[in-house]
Amino acid sequence: MKNIKYLNLIGVLVFALFYACEPMEELNPEAGLVLPPAESEMDFTITPGEDAYHFNVQLTSPSQINGINQVSFDLGNGLVVKEKSAVAYYPLPDDYTVTMSIKTNGGSTTITKTHTTTATDYSLFTDPIMVMLSGGIDVAEGKAWVVDSLTVGHFGIGPAGGNWPEWWPATPVQKTNSGAYDDEYVLKLEGFSFAFNNNGNSYVKDYRKDNPNYSNPVELYGEPDCRVDYTPAPATWSIVTKEDGDYLVLSSATPVFFGFDYGAVNGEFRIEELNENFLHVSCIGGDGNRWYNKLIPKGYERPSIEWGMSVTAGTEVNAYDVALSVSNLPLGESIEKFVVDFGDGNVVETTDETEVISGTYMRAGNYTITTTAVTSLGELVGTELVTVESHHPDYEEFILDEIVMYNDFSEVQMTPINGENCLVSIADNPDRTYPNKSSKVGSYSKTDNEWANANMQLPSGYRFDLRNKSVVKLKVYGKAGQVVLLKFENTDRGGNAWQTGAELTYTIQQDDTWEVVDYDFAGVSAGWDWTGDQFTSDITTNDKFNHGFYNIIRIMLSPGVGDGTHEFYFDELAGPHVEGIKSGQIK
């Protein structure tokens, strides 16, 4: 975001700066029940601040409150400050009812005072952030924003401390029919009103669907997130400046959000980027993660940069040439660079669109060549699939007759293990005793999904080789009776990959105990005879299946069970050597 000094504005007409305040007192509930003070024992002051528009609100009595308590101020403009003091900014003349509440473990008491202001701070009407968000005083009807549904990452999620949706950025129009893409968010400078026009329905996270303001939840896309019927109440907006940036704060009696209700904590959305035609915000959701939104003005048509890529076979063995082209570059826009990813680890960058980029493949396989144009309007991506029929003459195969470690979540990672319709993360080992004394393990959790799976997919061009070794090893920790399924698949078959699957199951024997599982695929069949080329009675002896075929391992807990939440820990996934990829060997 541009380094602009914005007005400190919060609430309907207010921005409260939180100076160094005493934290609210929290005592052990076992200390006993303590009633709140009586109204006659409570008082606070409202005194002039740094100028005619700022006022200091301060608790004066009681000076000490026992019991679990919280002191809060409703500044009379939509803002509630849960501190013993605050600095409020009132830019327009009005009568404000300021309410102080004190809550103990025995109840709460409130008192109110009316504060009248007569001064007008006209600078707020020309403040850049206010004008970009609302259109300014010349746009009486306000400025309408909509979800930028054609852009990658218009919704997204990442870690709480991050600044981009590294875990999941929504692809263009990924949430069609969710109720989010026809919503409008109108910000007005007058009254700082925020109109949430959702046409009767909205899109909400699974943990938000039981909000009493929502009705008739409908799950979408095979996920627990829902489209709900919902009529928003009037809302207001404000800007708050904190140490990590400027925040757009939304206040309403009912949920208010941008297209996808994450349960934004305190209605606060950190402004990641803002200009006249783009608003990128993030918030801490009800799950503790950081969620993202990208918005554009209603009716805005982004200038387009026309470019293309062509892929042709080169003159050398297994070589491919990528040619780039640019046409009709809009005035004022630019292309910073092109990035060509050949899909085998070879990535080349260039700033010259006339340059022909060449890459040579050493291994046979299917590779996706991805070209990214980094432009002033964002990233433009093009892909093309190439098939390399045979290894390069200079390539030498090296196959170990050993079982190697794929991923132990601590030191060795051949390739990441991801979750599909489930949460897979690295966790502390719940029981660091034999046979698993490692500090970190994998954690798996699924909710209401039959076939949610943890999976490890090999990079393009690599395949599992089952000719010499046929055992896959895994350590599991869960509840007795839980079934853990492990299967091989070939993702080249797309939606029919399941037809190629070869699978085995293991039933956990003891509660909360590490167990070592050997999945031996010798003699295991794959597919069905009606699939023709996708059937074998033994994947380890059939040359169509035992090498150059399987590229993904899937791990499922309670496969076929679609109700409830199912969790377990797993570790040290290991198996036959993958030719061409280095890994740690099991000792």
Residue pairs with C-beta under 8 A, 6 or more apart in sequence:
1 245
1 246
1 271
1 272
1 273
1 274
2 274
2 275
4 128
4 129
6 127
6 128
6 129
6 130
6 239
6 241
6 246
7 15
7 89
7 91
7 123
7 124
7 127
7 129
7 130
7 239
8 15
8 16
8 17
8 89
8 239
8 240
8 241
9 15
9 89
9 91
9 124
9 127
9 130
9 192
9 238
9 239
10 16
10 77
10 79
10 88
10 89
10 238
10 239
10 240
10 249
11 75
11 77
11 78
11 79
11 88
11 192
11 236
11 238
11 251
12 77
12 78
12 191
12 192
12 236
12 238
12 251
13 77
13 90
13 91
13 92
13 94
13 191
13 192
14 75
14 77
14 78
14 79
14 88
14 89
14 90
14 238
15 88
15 89
15 238
15 239
15 240
15 241
16 75
16 79
16 81
16 86
16 87
16 88
16 89
16 240
17 86
17 87
17 89
17 241
18 81
18 83
18 86
18 87
19 85
19 86
19 87
21 83
21 84
21 85
21 86
22 83
22 84
22 85
23 83
24 69
24 70
24 71
24 82
24 83
24 84
25 65
25 69
26 68
26 69
27 66
27 67
27 68
27 69
29 68
29 105
31 66
31 67
32 67
33 67
33 105
33 106
34 65
34 66
34 67
34 68
34 69
34 104
34 105
34 106
35 104
35 106
35 107
36 65
36 69
36 102
36 103
36 104
36 106
36 107
36 108
36 109
37 62
37 65
37 102
37 109
38 109
39 109
39 110
39 111
41 61
41 62
42 61
42 62
42 100
42 102
42 109
42 111
43 60
43 61
43 111
44 57
44 58
44 59
44 60
44 73
44 98
44 100
44 111
44 113
45 56
45 57
45 58
45 60
46 55
46 56
46 57
46 98
46 113
46 115
47 55
47 56
47 58
48 54
48 55
48 56
49 55
49 56
49 87
52 117
52 119
52 121
53 89
53 90
53 91
53 117
53 119
53 121
54 87
54 88
54 89
54 90
55 87
55 88
55 90
55 115
55 117
56 85
56 86
56 87
57 73
57 75
57 81
57 85
57 86
57 87
57 88
57 98
58 84
58 85
59 71
59 84
59 85
59 100
65 71
65 102
65 104
66 104
67 104
67 105
67 106
68 104
68 105
69 102
69 103
69 104
69 105
70 82
70 101
70 102
70 103
71 82
71 83
71 84
71 100
71 101
71 102
71 103
72 80
72 81
72 82
72 83
72 100
72 101
72 103
73 80
73 81
73 83
73 86
73 98
73 99
73 100
73 101
74 80
74 97
74 98
74 99
74 101
75 81
75 86
75 88
75 96
75 98
76 96
76 97
76 98
76 99
76 115
77 88
77 90
77 96
78 236
78 238
78 251
79 88
79 238
79 249
79 251
89 121
90 96
90 115
90 117
91 120
91 121
91 124
92 117
92 120
92 121
93 117
93 118
93 119
93 120
94 116
94 117
95 114
95 115
95 116
96 114
96 115
96 116
96 117
97 112
97 113
97 114
97 115
98 112
98 113
98 114
98 115
99 110
99 111
99 112
100 110
100 111
100 112
101 108
101 109
101 110
102 108
102 109
102 110
124 130
125 136
125 137
125 189
126 136
129 239
129 246
129 271
129 274
130 136
130 189
130 239
132 274
132 275
132 276
133 143
133 187
133 237
133 248
133 274
133 279
134 142
134 143
134 187
134 188
134 189
135 142
135 143
135 187
135 189
136 189
137 189
137 190
139 189
140 188
140 190
141 186
141 188
142 186
142 187
142 188
142 189
142 190
142 193
142 195
143 186
143 187
143 188
143 297
144 184
144 185
144 186
144 297
144 298
145 184
145 185
145 186
145 187
145 258
145 279
145 295
145 296
145 297
145 298
146 181
146 183
146 184
146 185
146 295
146 296
146 297
146 298
147 154
147 155
147 180
147 181
147 183
147 258
147 259
147 293
147 294
147 295
148 154
148 278
148 294
148 295
148 296
149 172
149 173
149 175
149 180
149 181
150 172
150 173
151 172
151 294
151 378
152 169
152 170
152 171
152 172
152 379
153 164
153 165
153 169
153 170
153 292
153 294
154 170
154 172
154 259
154 293
154 294
154 295
155 165
155 169
155 170
155 174
155 175
155 180
155 259
155 260
155 291
155 292
155 293
156 164
156 165
156 167
156 168
156 169
156 170
156 291
156 292
157 165
157 167
157 168
157 285
157 289
157 290
157 291
157 292
158 164
158 165
158 166
158 167
158 289
158 290
158 292
159 166
159 167
159 289
159 290
160 284
160 288
160 289
160 290
161 290
162 290
163 272
163 282
164 292
165 292
167 289
169 292
173 181
175 181
175 203
175 220
175 221
175 260
177 220
177 227
178 203
178 220
178 227
178 260
179 198
179 199
179 201
179 202
179 203
179 227
179 228
180 202
180 203
180 259
180 260
181 259
182 198
182 199
183 196
183 197
183 198
183 199
183 202
183 258
183 259
184 195
184 197
184 298
185 194
185 195
185 196
185 197
185 258
185 295
186 193
186 194
186 195
186 197
187 193
187 194
187 237
188 194
188 195
191 236
192 236
192 237
192 238
193 234
193 235
193 236
193 237
194 235
194 236
194 237
194 250
194 252
194 256
195 234
195 235
196 232
196 235
196 252
196 256
198 230
198 232
200 229
200 230
200 231
201 227
201 228
201 229
201 230
202 214
202 227
202 228
202 230
202 232
202 257
202 259
202 261
203 220
203 225
203 226
203 227
203 228
203 259
203 260
203 261
204 211
204 214
204 217
204 225
204 226
204 227
204 228
204 255
204 260
204 261
205 225
205 260
205 261
205 262
205 263
205 285
205 286
205 287
206 223
206 224
206 225
206 226
206 447
207 263
207 286
207 287
208 214
208 255
208 261
208 262
208 263
208 286
209 217
209 224
209 225
209 226
209 228
211 255
211 261
213 230
213 254
213 255
214 228
214 229
214 230
214 255
215 228
215 229
215 230
216 228
216 229
217 226
217 227
217 228
218 226
218 227
218 228
219 225
219 226
220 226
220 227
222 421
222 449
223 421
224 447
224 448
224 449
230 254
230 255
231 254
232 252
232 254
232 255
232 256
233 252
233 253
233 254
234 252
235 250
235 251
235 252
235 256
236 250
236 251
236 252
237 248
237 249
237 250
237 251
238 248
238 249
238 251
239 246
239 247
239 248
239 249
240 246
240 247
240 249
240 268
241 247
244 270
245 270
245 271
245 272
246 270
246 271
247 268
247 269
247 270
247 271
248 268
248 269
248 271
248 281
249 266
249 267
249 268
249 269
250 256
250 257
250 264
250 267
250 269
251 267
252 267
255 261
256 267
257 264
258 269
258 281
258 293
258 295
259 293
260 291
260 293
262 283
262 285
262 286
262 287
262 291
263 285
263 286
263 287
264 283
264 284
264 285
264 291
265 283
265 284
265 285
265 286
268 283
268 284
269 281
269 282
269 283
269 293
270 281
270 282
270 283
271 279
271 280
271 281
272 280
272 281
272 282
272 292
273 279
273 280
274 280
276 297
277 296
277 297
277 300
277 302
278 294
278 295
278 296
279 294
279 295
279 296
280 292
280 293
280 294
280 295
281 292
281 293
281 295
282 290
282 291
282 292
282 293
283 290
283 291
284 290
284 291
285 291
296 302
302 377
303 330
303 333
303 377
304 330
304 377
305 326
305 328
305 329
305 330
305 333
305 335
305 373
305 375
305 377
305 380
306 326
306 327
306 328
306 329
307 324
307 325
307 326
307 327
307 335
307 353
307 373
307 380
307 382
308 324
308 325
308 382
309 322
309 323
309 324
309 325
309 371
309 382
309 384
310 322
310 323
310 325
311 320
311 321
311 322
311 369
311 384
311 386
312 320
312 321
312 323
313 319
313 320
313 321
314 320
314 321
314 358
314 360
316 360
317 360
317 392
317 393
318 360
318 361
318 362
318 388
318 390
318 392
319 358
319 359
319 360
319 361
320 342
320 358
320 359
320 360
320 361
320 369
320 386
321 356
321 357
321 358
322 340
322 356
322 357
322 358
322 359
322 369
322 371
323 356
324 338
324 350
324 353
324 354
324 355
324 357
324 371
324 373
325 353
326 335
326 353
329 335
332 376
333 375
333 376
333 377
334 375
334 376
335 353
335 373
335 374
335 375
335 376
336 351
336 374
336 375
336 376
337 349
337 350
337 351
337 373
337 374
338 349
338 350
338 351
338 353
338 357
338 371
338 372
338 373
338 374
339 347
339 348
339 349
339 371
339 372
339 374
340 347
340 348
340 349
340 350
340 357
340 359
340 369
340 370
340 371
341 347
341 369
341 370
341 371
341 372
342 348
342 359
342 361
342 367
342 369
343 367
343 368
343 369
343 370
343 459
343 460
343 461
344 359
344 361
344 362
344 363
344 367
344 459
344 460
344 461
345 459
346 359
348 357
348 359
350 357
359 369
360 392
361 367
361 388
361 392
361 461
362 391
362 392
362 394
362 395
363 388
363 391
363 392
363 395
363 461
363 462
363 580
364 388
364 389
364 390
364 391
364 461
364 548
365 387
365 388
365 460
365 461
365 462
365 463
366 385
366 386
366 387
366 388
366 460
366 461
366 492
367 385
367 386
367 387
367 388
367 460
367 461
368 383
368 384
368 385
368 386
368 460
369 383
369 384
369 385
369 386
370 381
370 382
370 383
371 381
371 382
371 383
372 379
372 380
372 381
373 379
373 380
373 381
373 382
388 461
391 397
397 579
397 580
398 579
398 580
399 465
399 467
399 468
399 577
399 579
400 577
400 585
401 468
401 469
401 577
402 469
402 577
402 585
402 586
403 469
403 471
403 473
403 574
403 575
403 576
403 577
403 585
403 586
404 414
404 574
404 575
404 576
404 577
404 578
404 583
404 584
404 585
404 586
405 412
405 414
405 572
405 573
405 574
405 583
405 584
405 585
405 586
406 412
406 413
406 414
406 415
406 456
406 553
406 573
406 574
406 575
406 583
407 413
407 414
407 415
407 416
407 417
407 442
407 456
407 572
407 573
408 438
408 571
408 572
408 573
408 584
409 426
409 438
409 440
409 441
409 442
409 571
410 438
410 439
410 440
411 584
412 583
412 584
414 456
414 458
414 578
414 581
414 583
415 456
415 457
415 458
415 459
415 581
416 456
417 424
417 442
417 454
417 455
417 456
417 573
418 424
418 454
418 455
418 456
418 457
419 444
419 452
419 453
419 454
419 455
420 452
420 453
420 454
420 455
420 554
421 446
421 449
421 451
421 452
421 453
422 444
422 445
422 446
422 447
422 449
422 452
422 453
422 454
423 443
423 444
423 445
423 446
424 442
424 443
424 444
424 454
425 442
425 443
426 440
426 441
426 442
426 443
427 440
427 441
427 442
427 443
427 569
428 439
428 440
428 441
429 436
429 437
429 438
429 439
429 440
429 441
429 569
429 571
430 441
430 477
430 512
430 569
431 477
431 512
431 513
431 514
432 438
432 439
433 514
434 514
435 475
435 514
435 516
436 475
436 477
436 514
436 571
436 572
438 571
438 572
441 475
441 477
441 569
441 570
441 571
442 454
442 569
442 570
442 571
442 573
443 567
443 569
444 454
444 555
444 557
444 567
444 568
444 569
444 570
445 565
445 566
445 567
446 452
446 557
446 558
446 565
446 566
446 567
447 564
447 565
447 566
448 562
448 563
448 564
448 565
449 562
450 559
450 560
450 561
450 562
451 556
451 559
451 560
452 556
452 557
453 554
453 555
453 556
454 554
454 555
454 556
454 570
455 552
455 553
455 554
455 555
456 552
456 553
456 573
457 491
457 551
457 552
458 464
458 551
458 552
458 578
458 581
459 581
461 580
462 551
462 578
462 579
462 580
462 581
463 547
463 548
463 549
463 550
463 551
463 578
463 579
464 488
464 547
464 549
464 550
464 551
464 553
464 575
464 576
464 578
465 546
465 547
465 576
465 577
465 578
465 579
466 521
466 539
466 540
466 545
466 546
466 547
466 550
466 576
467 540
467 546
467 547
468 576
468 577
469 575
469 576
469 577
470 520
470 521
470 522
470 540
470 576
471 518
471 519
471 520
471 521
471 575
471 576
472 486
472 518
472 519
472 521
472 553
472 573
472 574
472 575
472 576
473 516
473 517
473 518
473 519
473 572
473 573
473 574
473 575
473 586
474 484
474 486
474 516
474 517
474 519
474 555
474 570
474 571
474 572
474 573
474 574
475 514
475 515
475 516
475 517
475 570
475 571
475 572
476 484
476 506
476 508
476 514
476 515
476 517
476 568
476 569
476 570
477 512
477 513
477 514
477 515
477 568
477 569
477 570
477 571
478 484
478 508
478 511
478 512
478 557
478 567
478 568
478 569
479 508
479 511
479 512
479 568
480 508
480 509
480 510
480 511
481 507
481 508
482 507
482 508
482 557
482 558
482 566
482 568
483 505
483 506
483 507
483 508
483 557
483 558
483 559
484 505
484 506
484 507
484 508
484 517
484 555
484 556
484 557
484 568
484 570
485 503
485 504
485 505
485 554
485 555
485 556
485 557
485 559
486 503
486 504
486 505
486 506
486 519
486 553
486 554
486 555
486 556
487 501
487 502
487 503
487 504
487 553
487 554
487 556
488 500
488 501
488 502
488 503
488 521
488 526
488 539
488 550
488 552
488 553
489 497
489 498
489 500
489 501
489 550
489 551
489 552
489 554
490 497
490 500
490 549
490 550
490 551
490 552
491 497
491 551
491 552
492 551
493 499
493 500
493 534
496 534
497 552
499 527
499 528
499 531
499 534
500 526
500 527
500 534
500 549
500 550
501 526
501 527
502 521
502 524
502 525
502 526
502 539
502 545
502 550
503 524
504 519
504 520
504 521
504 524
505 559
506 517
506 519
508 515
508 568
509 515
514 571
521 539
521 540
522 538
522 540
523 537
523 538
523 540
524 538
524 539
524 540
525 535
525 536
525 537
525 538
525 539
526 534
526 535
526 536
526 539
526 545
527 534
527 535
527 536
528 534
528 535
529 535
533 544
536 542
536 544
536 545
539 545
539 546
539 550
540 546
547 579
553 573
553 575
555 570
555 573
557 566
557 567
557 568
558 566
572 586
574 586
577 583
